[in-house]
Amino acid sequence: MLQQEIEISELRLITDLIKQKYDYDFGNYAMSSFKRRVARVLELYKMEGVPTLLRRLDIDAKFFKEFLAEITVNVTEMFRDPTFWVELKTHIIPHIRQNNENFSIWHAGCSSGEEVYSMAIVLEEMGILDNVKIVATDIDHVILDKAREARYHIKNMEVNKKNYTTFGGLYNLENYYKEESGKAVMDQNLVRNVEFREQNLVTGSAFSKFDLILCRNVMIYFNQTLQNQVLRLFHESLHKYAYLAIGSKESLIWCELANKFIVVNNEEKIYKKIRD
Ligand SMILES: C[S@@+](CC[C@H](N)C(=O)[O-])C[C@H]1O[C@@H](n2cnc3c(N)ncnc32)[C@H](O)[C@@H]1O
């Protein structure tokens, strides 16, 4: 079914049903991206229209999980935007360490875990991995299982290796994984201090305080109302003078709580909470 043929009212019926039945709130997702994804699900499952999708969502909780995986965009890479990681290593982390030897990081929307492994490698190479507690969350439990397993397609490692080299990693990325039947199996020792947990940024509430939150390439799919709501959650979850990093194409400037943060690095989209 072409996306032009899907009515806004039909998208509303889908978001209402999901909210009522599964407590996932997609009502404020950017409608254009939601519509594109719904069109893709209809095509993938050969459904002739939204009524069929609604019936299936209503009776089949297992299908809902598959639907969720299709709706949320999981694209990620290790050391994505290498200059961001350089900034973390050379400025942000050293600043955090000036005040706290032990600190905590939240990866919100961690997808299949590449970002978490990148962070662990940076910390390991700085010799401080054991000083850091990391929580990595995502709405999608299927993708979280992939993050826990961390067995990545060898062909995806090409871009990861390139990013790591551009970042200026101390060794070869191969030092951190072994190859097994076409997969790169990451060294589990890197995630010894990582807790992976399912969490919906929209319906979830603050569960801890952090020194650094990364929520990169997640809010891009949210409309302003939802971005405001999620920024409120991050504000509550950050210590005063702690850092928040978002994706390179995202911005906080239109958010209601923008005045509680200052821009630390505009290129890399790193902010600091300055007011409670
Ligand atoms: C494009 S990936 C970004 C991964 C990584 N942060 C990066 O920048 O490479 C977006 C992730 O956000 C997750 N996500 C989308 N909506 C979410 C929500 N409401 N709560 C938590 N995670 C969500 C998706 O499941 C997906 O894994």
PDBQT file of the ligand as one rigid body, heavy atoms in Angstrom, charges set to zero:
ROOT
HETATM    1  C1  LIG A 301      18.613   5.187  15.161  1.00  0.00    +0.000 C 
HETATM    2  S1  LIG A 301      18.778   4.273  16.649  1.00  0.00    +0.000 S 
HETATM    3  C2  LIG A 301      20.068   5.178  17.448  1.00  0.00    +0.000 C 
HETATM    4  C3  LIG A 301      21.104   4.280  18.052  1.00  0.00    +0.000 C 
HETATM    5  C4  LIG A 301      22.330   4.992  18.635  1.00  0.00    +0.000 C 
HETATM    6  N1  LIG A 301      21.947   5.858  19.723  1.00  0.00    +0.000 N 
HETATM    7  C5  LIG A 301      23.091   5.752  17.573  1.00  0.00    +0.000 C 
HETATM    8  O1  LIG A 301      23.025   6.979  17.534  1.00  0.00    +0.000 OA
HETATM    9  O2  LIG A 301      23.759   5.113  16.742  1.00  0.00    +0.000 OA
HETATM   10  C6  LIG A 301      17.323   4.779  17.544  1.00  0.00    +0.000 C 
HETATM   11  C7  LIG A 301      16.955   3.846  18.694  1.00  0.00    +0.000 C 
HETATM   12  O3  LIG A 301      15.983   4.503  19.515  1.00  0.00    +0.000 OA
HETATM   13  C8  LIG A 301      15.059   3.543  19.961  1.00  0.00    +0.000 C 
HETATM   14  N2  LIG A 301      13.804   4.217  20.356  1.00  0.00    +0.000 N 
HETATM   15  C9  LIG A 301      12.856   4.751  19.556  1.00  0.00    +0.000 A 
HETATM   16  N3  LIG A 301      11.839   5.245  20.283  1.00  0.00    +0.000 NA
HETATM   17  C10 LIG A 301      12.163   5.005  21.587  1.00  0.00    +0.000 A 
HETATM   18  C11 LIG A 301      11.522   5.271  22.836  1.00  0.00    +0.000 A 
HETATM   19  N4  LIG A 301      10.331   5.858  22.882  1.00  0.00    +0.000 N 
HETATM   20  N5  LIG A 301      12.132   4.886  23.973  1.00  0.00    +0.000 NA
HETATM   21  C12 LIG A 301      13.349   4.263  23.931  1.00  0.00    +0.000 A 
HETATM   22  N6  LIG A 301      14.005   3.994  22.790  1.00  0.00    +0.000 NA
HETATM   23  C13 LIG A 301      13.425   4.349  21.630  1.00  0.00    +0.000 A 
HETATM   24  C14 LIG A 301      14.913   2.603  18.772  1.00  0.00    +0.000 C 
HETATM   25  O4  LIG A 301      14.398   1.336  19.163  1.00  0.00    +0.000 OA
HETATM   26  C15 LIG A 301      16.330   2.549  18.221  1.00  0.00    +0.000 C 
HETATM   27  O5  LIG A 301      17.033   1.450  18.712  1.00  0.00    +0.000 OA
ENDROOT
TORSDOF 0
